[in-house]
Amino acid sequence: MVPRKSPRIPLELHQIKAHEFYQKRLASGKEGNEIDDWQQAKEYFSQHPRAILAWNLKMPYRRGKRLIKRLLLSLQSLVRVAWKLLIFPFWLFQQIPGLFAREDKDSRTFAIDVVKTIISALGLIATLFAGIGLFVNYLNSQAERQLIQERLITERFSKAVEQIGNNKEEVVIGGIYSLERIAKDSPKDQWTIMEVLTSYIRKNSPIPSNIEQLKPEERQKVLEKLPSVSIPVQAALTVIGRRKVENDQAGDNLAETTDSNKIKILDLSRTNLRGANLNRANLDGANLNRANLDGANLNGANLNRANLYRANLNEAYLYRAYLNEAILWGAKLNGAYLNEANLNGAELNGAYLNGADLNRANLYGAILWGAILWGAEVDPKQIKSACFWERAIYTEANWDEDKQLWVAADREANQREIEKLKRDKNSDPRNPIDCNTK
C-alpha cells in the first residue's frame, strides 16, 4: 500500500501551534527549545490533517476580513487628508482679517500673498474639476459612440443576412461582401459571420441526401451531373478564405493572411463544409497561390475536379469525400482522414501524404508520381490501382532545392520498398488501368 502524502502545513498555522506547545511547556516547567516545539507541531498536524483542512477553509474569510480592515484604514486616512485639505482654505480666510489688521508692513504683504495663493489654488481646483468633467464627458461620448456603432453593425448584419436570402444573384453577392466588410469593422463578430457563410454554402450547394443509398456507379453519375459551384458560393468561399484567422477569437484589424514567403493564402482552416457541393470549385486561393484547409471538416463533400493546387489539407476530415480528378499537385495531406474517400483519377503529383489515413480509399487511376506515402495507412492493392505508383516515395523524403521537388532521403531504401511491392503478385489489380493515357 502506498502511504498517502501528508498535506502541506501553512506556515502561519505551524507557528501558532508551535507557540501553543511552547506555552504549555513553560506552564508545565518542562525543558526544551523552539525546534522541539516546531517538530511537535509538525507531528501533531501529520496525525490531524483535518486541522489543516479547516484552517484552509477559513483562510479566504480571514484574508477577506484583513483586506476589508486595511481598506477601511486606508479610507480613513484618505478622508482625514481630504478633510484637512478642504478646511485649510477656510482657516486661511479666517486668518486674513487679523493679518490685515496688524500695522506692520510684513504682515500685510504676507496677507496679500496668502490671498493670491488662495485665488491661484481655487483657479487650479476649478481647472482640475473642469478637466475631470471633460474626461467624464469623453468617456460617456465614447460609450455612446460604441453603442451606436454596435447598433449600426447589428442593423448592417441583419440587412446583409436578408440580402443573402434574396432570389437575385447580384443581391446575394452584395450581402456576402457586406458581411466581409462587417467582419473587418468588428473582429469580435467575425466567427459568427463565418458560420453564417459556411451555413449558406452547405445550404445552397448541397449533395443530394439519398446519394449514399445509390450504387457506386450511379453515385458517380449523379455527382458528375451536379452543377459547378455557383458564383455566390465561390464568393462566400473567397470571403471565408480572406479572413484573418487570429480574429476567429476576436483580434485587431482584419488583414490578408500570408505565409512566411508572403504568398497570399485562401484560409479555410477549421471551417465546416461537411457535405457541401464544391464541384469544380477553385480553391487554389482564388488565384492567390494555395488554400489553407488545415483541420477543415469536408466529410462527404463533393470536390470533384476541384482545384486544390498546393493546398494545405493537413489533418483535414475527408471521410467519404469525393475528389474524382481533383487537382492536388503538391498538396499537403499529412495526417488527413481520407477513409473511404474517392480519389479516382485525382492528380496527386508530389502530394505529401505522410501519416494520412487512406483506409478503403479509392485510388483507382490516381496519379502518384512523386507522391510521398511514408507512414500512410494504405495497402498494396490500393497503391497498385493507381498510376505511376513506381515513381512514388515510400520512405522519408527531403526537399531538393535544385530540382524543386521532394526526393527520397535514402533512394536505395525507397527502391527496396518499390521492389517489394512489385514482388507482391497478390496485390496486382485484376483490371489494370492504362496509365499511358494520363
Backbone torsions as a table, in degrees:
resi	resn	phi	psi	omega
1	MET	NA	130.7	-179.5
2	VAL	-81.5	124.4	-179.8
3	PRO	-64.2	140.8	179.7
4	ARG	-73.9	137.4	-179.0
5	LYS	-71.1	132.4	-179.7
6	SER	-69.5	141.4	178.7
7	PRO	-67.6	153.5	-179.6
8	ARG	-69.3	133.0	-178.8
9	ILE	-88.2	120.0	175.9
10	PRO	-60.0	138.3	-175.2
11	LEU	-58.3	-44.8	-178.0
12	GLU	-63.1	-42.3	178.3
13	LEU	-64.5	-40.0	178.4
14	HIS	-61.1	-43.3	179.5
15	GLN	-64.6	-42.4	-179.5
16	ILE	-62.7	-44.5	-178.3
17	LYS	-68.5	-39.8	178.3
18	ALA	-62.6	-37.8	178.0
19	HIS	-66.0	-37.1	176.4
20	GLU	-60.8	-45.8	178.4
21	PHE	-63.9	-35.6	177.5
22	TYR	-62.2	-45.8	179.2
23	GLN	-65.1	-41.1	178.0
24	LYS	-63.3	-39.4	179.9
25	ARG	-65.2	-42.3	178.6
26	LEU	-66.1	-39.1	-179.4
27	ALA	-65.4	-35.0	-179.4
28	SER	-88.7	-6.2	178.1
29	GLY	76.4	18.7	179.9
30	LYS	-80.5	151.8	177.3
31	GLU	-88.1	160.3	-179.8
32	GLY	158.1	-169.7	178.4
33	ASN	-145.0	177.3	-176.0
34	GLU	-65.9	-31.2	178.9
35	ILE	-64.4	-40.1	177.6
36	ASP	-64.5	-39.1	177.7
37	ASP	-63.7	-41.4	179.7
38	TRP	-63.6	-45.2	179.8
39	GLN	-65.6	-39.2	179.0
40	GLN	-64.1	-38.1	177.2
41	ALA	-65.6	-38.8	178.6
42	LYS	-63.8	-42.4	178.1
43	GLU	-65.0	-35.5	179.5
44	TYR	-63.4	-44.9	-178.4
45	PHE	-71.6	-27.9	175.8
46	SER	-67.6	-27.9	177.8
47	GLN	-90.0	-20.2	-179.2
48	HIS	-128.5	70.7	-179.1
49	PRO	-65.7	-20.9	-180.0
50	ARG	-66.2	-26.5	177.3
51	ALA	-64.0	-36.8	177.2
52	ILE	-67.7	-41.9	179.8
53	LEU	-62.1	-43.8	179.7
54	ALA	-63.1	-39.0	178.5
55	TRP	-64.3	-45.1	-179.0
56	ASN	-63.7	-34.4	178.4
57	LEU	-68.7	-33.5	-179.1
58	LYS	-84.8	-16.0	-175.3
59	MET	-60.4	-43.1	177.7
60	PRO	-57.2	-38.0	178.8
61	TYR	-66.2	-43.4	179.8
62	ARG	-63.5	-44.5	-179.7
63	ARG	-63.5	-40.5	178.4
64	GLY	-63.7	-40.4	179.4
65	LYS	-64.3	-42.1	178.6
66	ARG	-65.7	-41.0	-179.8
67	LEU	-63.1	-43.4	178.8
68	ILE	-62.6	-40.9	179.7
69	LYS	-62.6	-43.5	178.8
70	ARG	-65.0	-40.6	178.5
71	LEU	-63.0	-40.8	179.0
72	LEU	-64.6	-41.7	178.1
73	LEU	-63.8	-42.6	178.5
74	SER	-63.6	-41.1	179.1
75	LEU	-65.0	-39.1	178.5
76	GLN	-62.5	-44.6	178.5
77	SER	-63.8	-39.2	-179.9
78	LEU	-65.8	-40.7	178.6
79	VAL	-63.9	-41.0	179.3
80	ARG	-61.3	-47.7	-179.7
81	VAL	-63.2	-43.2	179.9
82	ALA	-63.4	-39.3	179.6
83	TRP	-64.1	-43.2	179.6
84	LYS	-64.7	-40.6	177.6
85	LEU	-65.4	-33.5	-178.0
86	LEU	-71.8	-41.8	-176.2
87	ILE	-85.1	-12.1	-178.0
88	PHE	-59.5	-46.7	179.2
89	PRO	-60.5	-38.8	179.0
90	PHE	-65.0	-37.8	178.2
91	TRP	-64.0	-40.3	178.9
92	LEU	-64.7	-41.6	177.9
93	PHE	-59.7	-36.6	178.7
94	GLN	-67.9	-29.2	-177.8
95	GLN	-82.4	-22.9	-174.3
96	ILE	-61.1	-48.3	180.0
97	PRO	-55.5	-39.9	179.7
98	GLY	-65.3	-37.2	179.9
99	LEU	-68.4	-39.8	178.5
100	PHE	-70.4	-26.0	-178.4
101	ALA	-73.3	-21.1	-179.8
102	ARG	-71.0	149.6	-176.0
103	GLU	-85.4	-22.0	-177.0
104	ASP	-73.4	144.8	-175.6
105	LYS	-66.0	-35.7	-176.8
106	ASP	-63.7	-38.8	-179.3
107	SER	-65.6	-42.3	179.6
108	ARG	-66.1	-40.7	177.3
109	THR	-61.6	-42.4	178.6
110	PHE	-63.7	-39.2	179.7
111	ALA	-64.5	-40.3	178.1
112	ILE	-64.0	-41.2	178.8
113	ASP	-64.0	-37.9	179.0
114	VAL	-63.8	-43.6	179.2
115	VAL	-61.1	-44.4	178.6
116	LYS	-60.7	-41.3	180.0
117	THR	-63.9	-41.8	-179.9
118	ILE	-64.4	-43.5	179.7
119	ILE	-61.7	-42.9	178.4
120	SER	-63.5	-41.1	179.9
121	ALA	-64.0	-43.1	178.5
122	LEU	-63.4	-37.7	176.6
123	GLY	-64.5	-40.7	178.9
124	LEU	-64.8	-42.4	179.4
125	ILE	-63.9	-42.3	178.7
126	ALA	-61.6	-42.5	177.9
127	THR	-62.7	-40.8	179.7
128	LEU	-62.5	-46.4	179.2
129	PHE	-64.7	-36.3	177.5
130	ALA	-64.6	-40.0	177.6
131	GLY	-64.3	-41.9	177.7
132	ILE	-61.8	-42.1	178.8
133	GLY	-61.7	-43.0	178.1
134	LEU	-63.0	-39.8	179.4
135	PHE	-65.3	-41.8	178.0
136	VAL	-64.0	-41.8	177.1
137	ASN	-62.5	-38.7	178.2
138	TYR	-63.0	-44.5	179.0
139	LEU	-62.3	-42.5	178.9
140	ASN	-63.3	-41.6	179.7
141	SER	-66.2	-36.6	177.8
142	GLN	-65.7	-41.6	178.7
143	ALA	-63.6	-42.9	178.6
144	GLU	-64.8	-39.5	179.1
145	ARG	-64.1	-40.1	178.4
146	GLN	-65.0	-41.9	178.0
147	LEU	-62.4	-42.7	178.9
148	ILE	-63.7	-41.8	-179.7
149	GLN	-64.1	-42.8	178.4
150	GLU	-64.1	-38.3	178.6
151	ARG	-64.8	-41.6	179.1
152	LEU	-65.3	-40.3	179.1
153	ILE	-63.9	-41.0	178.3
154	THR	-61.5	-42.8	179.0
155	GLU	-65.7	-42.8	178.5
156	ARG	-63.3	-40.4	179.7
157	PHE	-62.8	-46.2	-179.8
158	SER	-61.3	-42.4	-179.6
159	LYS	-66.1	-40.4	180.0
160	ALA	-64.8	-41.0	178.3
161	VAL	-63.8	-38.3	176.4
162	GLU	-63.1	-39.4	178.8
163	GLN	-63.2	-38.6	-179.1
164	ILE	-63.5	-31.0	179.6
165	GLY	-83.8	2.9	-178.9
166	ASN	-75.4	157.0	-179.4
167	ASN	-82.7	-20.5	-178.5
168	LYS	-84.1	130.2	-175.8
169	GLU	-61.3	-42.2	-177.3
170	GLU	-66.9	-32.8	177.7
171	VAL	-68.9	-40.4	178.7
172	VAL	-62.0	-45.4	179.9
173	ILE	-61.8	-41.1	176.9
174	GLY	-60.8	-40.3	177.5
175	GLY	-64.5	-38.8	179.6
176	ILE	-63.3	-45.5	-179.4
177	TYR	-74.2	-24.1	172.9
178	SER	-66.9	-39.3	177.0
179	LEU	-64.3	-36.5	176.9
180	GLU	-63.1	-41.5	179.1
181	ARG	-63.8	-39.3	178.5
182	ILE	-65.2	-40.7	178.8
183	ALA	-61.4	-33.9	177.6
184	LYS	-72.3	-38.6	-178.3
185	ASP	-76.3	-28.0	-176.4
186	SER	-134.7	84.2	-177.5
187	PRO	-56.2	-30.7	-178.0
188	LYS	-67.8	-19.0	178.7
189	ASP	-96.5	3.2	-173.8
190	GLN	-61.4	-47.4	-174.5
191	TRP	-64.6	-36.1	176.3
192	THR	-61.1	-42.2	179.6
193	ILE	-65.9	-40.0	178.3
194	MET	-63.9	-36.8	177.3
195	GLU	-65.6	-37.8	177.0
196	VAL	-62.7	-43.8	-177.6
197	LEU	-69.6	-41.6	178.0
198	THR	-66.3	-35.8	176.1
199	SER	-64.4	-39.1	177.4
200	TYR	-61.7	-42.4	-179.9
201	ILE	-63.7	-46.6	-179.0
202	ARG	-63.7	-35.2	-177.5
203	LYS	-77.2	-40.2	-173.2
204	ASN	-96.5	-4.5	176.3
205	SER	-139.9	59.6	-175.8
206	PRO	-88.8	163.2	169.8
207	ILE	-92.0	141.3	178.5
208	PRO	-51.3	134.9	-174.5
209	SER	-65.4	-25.7	-176.4
210	ASN	-92.7	11.1	-173.7
211	ILE	-66.4	-31.6	-179.2
212	GLU	-69.0	-20.5	-179.2
213	GLN	-82.5	-12.7	-178.5
214	LEU	-82.1	159.4	174.6
215	LYS	-72.0	155.0	-176.9
216	PRO	-52.1	-41.1	-178.7
217	GLU	-66.3	-44.7	180.0
218	GLU	-67.0	-37.9	179.8
219	ARG	-61.4	-42.0	-179.4
220	GLN	-64.8	-38.9	179.2
221	LYS	-64.7	-41.0	179.4
222	VAL	-63.9	-42.4	-179.6
223	LEU	-65.0	-37.6	179.7
224	GLU	-67.3	-29.0	-179.7
225	LYS	-81.7	-12.8	179.7
226	LEU	-64.2	142.4	-179.8
227	PRO	-68.2	157.2	175.6
228	SER	-67.5	166.9	-180.0
229	VAL	-58.1	131.9	-179.7
230	SER	-72.7	165.0	-179.1
231	ILE	-62.4	-43.8	178.0
232	PRO	-62.7	-39.5	178.9
233	VAL	-65.2	-42.2	177.1
234	GLN	-62.5	-37.5	177.9
235	ALA	-65.0	-41.5	178.5
236	ALA	-63.5	-41.2	177.2
237	LEU	-61.7	-42.0	179.8
238	THR	-64.2	-42.6	-179.9
239	VAL	-65.2	-43.1	177.6
240	ILE	-60.6	-42.4	-177.4
241	GLY	-70.3	-24.3	-178.9
242	ARG	-84.6	-4.5	-177.0
243	ARG	-69.4	159.5	173.5
244	LYS	-93.8	119.4	-172.7
245	VAL	-60.9	-32.1	-179.6
246	GLU	-59.6	-28.7	-178.6
247	ASN	-80.5	-1.5	174.2
248	ASP	-63.9	-27.2	174.9
249	GLN	-107.4	22.6	-179.7
250	ALA	70.7	115.9	180.0
251	GLY	-138.0	-146.0	-179.3
252	ASP	-93.5	-143.7	-175.2
253	ASN	-65.6	143.3	179.1
254	LEU	-73.9	139.8	179.7
255	ALA	-148.0	162.6	179.3
256	GLU	-70.5	139.2	179.8
257	THR	-80.8	135.9	176.8
258	THR	-134.5	157.0	176.4
259	ASP	-93.8	-170.6	-175.9
260	SER	-64.4	-23.3	178.9
261	ASN	-92.7	10.6	179.1
262	LYS	61.8	29.4	176.7
263	ILE	-93.2	130.5	-177.3
264	LYS	-64.6	143.3	-174.8
265	ILE	-128.9	138.9	171.1
266	LEU	-88.0	106.6	-171.2
267	ASP	-97.1	107.3	176.8
268	LEU	-116.7	24.8	-177.0
269	SER	-62.5	140.0	175.6
270	ARG	63.6	8.5	179.5
271	THR	-77.1	154.7	-178.7
272	ASN	-103.6	98.7	179.2
273	LEU	-117.6	32.7	-178.1
274	ARG	-59.7	129.0	175.4
275	GLY	70.7	11.5	-178.4
276	ALA	-79.8	147.9	175.6
277	ASN	-90.6	101.3	-179.9
278	LEU	-112.9	37.5	-179.2
279	ASN	-57.1	121.7	-180.0
280	ARG	62.1	22.0	179.6
281	ALA	-64.9	143.7	178.6
282	ASN	-94.0	95.6	-177.6
283	LEU	-112.2	31.9	174.6
284	ASP	-90.4	23.8	-179.6
285	GLY	90.7	26.1	-177.2
286	ALA	49.5	51.5	-176.3
287	ASN	66.2	26.2	178.9
288	LEU	-106.2	12.5	175.9
289	ASN	71.4	62.0	167.5
290	ARG	111.5	147.0	-179.4
291	ALA	-117.5	148.6	177.2
292	ASN	-109.3	107.0	178.0
293	LEU	-116.0	31.5	-178.1
294	ASP	-58.0	120.4	177.4
295	GLY	69.5	11.2	-178.7
296	ALA	-71.2	150.4	177.5
297	ASN	-94.5	103.8	179.4
298	LEU	-120.1	26.5	179.5
299	ASN	-58.1	126.0	177.2
300	GLY	71.0	7.2	-178.5
301	ALA	-74.4	151.1	177.5
302	ASN	-97.1	105.7	179.3
303	LEU	-116.5	27.9	179.0
304	ASN	-57.3	127.6	178.2
305	ARG	58.8	21.0	177.1
306	ALA	-72.1	149.0	179.7
307	ASN	-92.5	102.7	-179.1
308	LEU	-119.6	38.7	-178.4
309	TYR	-58.9	122.0	178.2
310	ARG	56.0	26.5	-179.3
311	ALA	-72.3	152.1	176.0
312	ASN	-97.2	104.9	179.4
313	LEU	-115.6	27.3	179.9
314	ASN	-58.5	127.7	177.7
315	GLU	56.5	24.3	175.0
316	ALA	-74.8	151.0	179.9
317	TYR	-95.9	109.7	-176.9
318	LEU	-126.1	35.7	180.0
319	TYR	-63.1	123.6	-179.5
320	ARG	56.3	26.7	176.1
321	ALA	-77.1	153.2	-179.3
322	TYR	-105.2	113.1	-177.6
323	LEU	-125.3	34.8	-179.7
324	ASN	-60.3	124.4	176.8
325	GLU	57.0	23.5	176.4
326	ALA	-70.5	146.7	179.3
327	ILE	-90.0	108.5	-177.6
328	LEU	-123.4	33.7	178.8
329	TRP	-57.9	125.3	175.6
330	GLY	62.5	15.2	-179.6
331	ALA	-70.6	148.1	177.8
332	LYS	-100.0	113.5	-178.8
333	LEU	-121.2	33.1	-179.2
334	ASN	-61.9	124.1	177.1
335	GLY	66.5	14.9	179.8
336	ALA	-71.4	148.7	-180.0
337	TYR	-97.5	98.1	-176.1
338	LEU	-111.6	28.7	-179.7
339	ASN	-56.9	127.4	176.6
340	GLU	58.3	18.2	176.8
341	ALA	-72.1	149.4	179.6
342	ASN	-101.3	106.2	-179.3
343	LEU	-111.5	31.9	-178.2
344	ASN	-60.0	116.4	177.9
345	GLY	73.1	9.5	-179.6
346	ALA	-68.1	143.0	-179.6
347	GLU	-92.0	99.3	-176.9
348	LEU	-105.1	28.1	-179.3
349	ASN	-57.3	120.8	176.8
350	GLY	67.8	12.8	179.0
351	ALA	-71.7	145.7	-178.6
352	TYR	-101.8	107.1	-176.7
353	LEU	-112.4	32.2	-178.3
354	ASN	-61.9	118.8	177.3
355	GLY	73.6	9.8	179.7
356	ALA	-70.7	147.4	179.0
357	ASP	-96.7	105.5	-177.4
358	LEU	-112.5	26.0	-179.2
359	ASN	-58.1	125.5	177.9
360	ARG	59.6	18.2	175.6
361	ALA	-75.9	145.9	180.0
362	ASN	-92.0	110.1	-179.8
363	LEU	-107.9	17.2	-175.9
364	TYR	-60.8	119.9	177.4
365	GLY	77.2	1.8	177.9
366	ALA	-69.6	145.3	-179.0
367	ILE	-92.0	117.5	-177.1
368	LEU	-108.7	20.6	-179.6
369	TRP	-61.4	115.2	178.1
370	GLY	75.8	3.4	178.7
371	ALA	-69.7	142.6	-178.5
372	ILE	-101.2	113.5	-176.9
373	LEU	-111.0	20.6	-178.6
374	TRP	-65.9	120.1	177.9
375	GLY	79.7	3.1	-179.7
376	ALA	-77.3	145.6	177.5
377	GLU	-87.5	93.8	-176.9
378	VAL	-152.8	142.6	-178.5
379	ASP	-99.2	163.2	-176.7
380	PRO	-57.5	-34.5	-179.8
381	LYS	-62.3	-41.2	177.7
382	GLN	-63.6	-43.6	-177.8
383	ILE	-62.6	-44.7	-175.4
384	LYS	-74.2	-13.5	175.9
385	SER	-79.6	-10.5	-179.9
386	ALA	-91.8	171.4	179.2
387	CYS	-97.7	145.2	175.4
388	PHE	57.0	34.0	178.2
389	TRP	-66.8	-21.5	177.4
390	GLU	-68.4	-17.4	-179.5
391	ARG	-98.4	6.6	178.5
392	ALA	-82.3	168.2	-179.5
393	ILE	-111.8	124.3	-175.4
394	TYR	-112.1	0.8	177.7
395	THR	-123.1	-175.2	-179.6
396	GLU	-60.3	141.1	-176.1
397	ALA	-119.6	154.7	175.2
398	ASN	-126.5	153.6	178.9
399	TRP	-86.1	125.8	179.1
400	ASP	-94.8	110.6	-177.6
401	GLU	-65.0	-36.9	-178.2
402	ASP	-68.2	-47.5	-178.5
403	LYS	-84.8	-12.9	-178.5
404	GLN	55.9	46.9	176.0
405	LEU	-156.9	167.9	178.1
406	TRP	-82.3	137.5	177.5
407	VAL	-131.6	155.7	179.6
408	ALA	-65.1	132.4	178.7
409	ALA	-64.6	-38.1	176.4
410	ASP	-121.9	97.9	-174.6
411	ARG	-64.3	-36.1	-179.8
412	GLU	-66.2	-43.0	179.2
413	ALA	-64.0	-39.0	178.9
414	ASN	-66.5	-39.4	178.7
415	GLN	-65.1	-35.4	178.1
416	ARG	-63.4	-38.3	178.4
417	GLU	-65.7	-38.8	179.1
418	ILE	-66.1	-44.1	178.8
419	GLU	-63.3	-35.5	178.3
420	LYS	-63.2	-40.8	177.6
421	LEU	-66.4	-39.3	179.7
422	LYS	-64.1	-36.5	-179.0
423	ARG	-72.9	-21.7	-178.8
424	ASP	-79.8	87.9	-176.9
425	LYS	-71.7	-23.7	-179.7
426	ASN	-65.7	-20.9	-178.6
427	SER	-93.6	-0.6	179.7
428	ASP	-66.6	136.4	-179.4
429	PRO	-69.6	147.3	178.7
430	ARG	-68.9	-41.0	179.8
431	ASN	-118.5	80.9	-177.9
432	PRO	-62.2	139.9	-178.7
433	ILE	-79.8	147.7	177.0
434	ASP	-84.3	99.5	-175.1
435	CYS	-81.6	-8.1	-179.4
436	ASN	-69.7	-19.5	178.4
437	THR	-83.2	-7.3	-178.3
438	LYS	-76.9	NA	NA
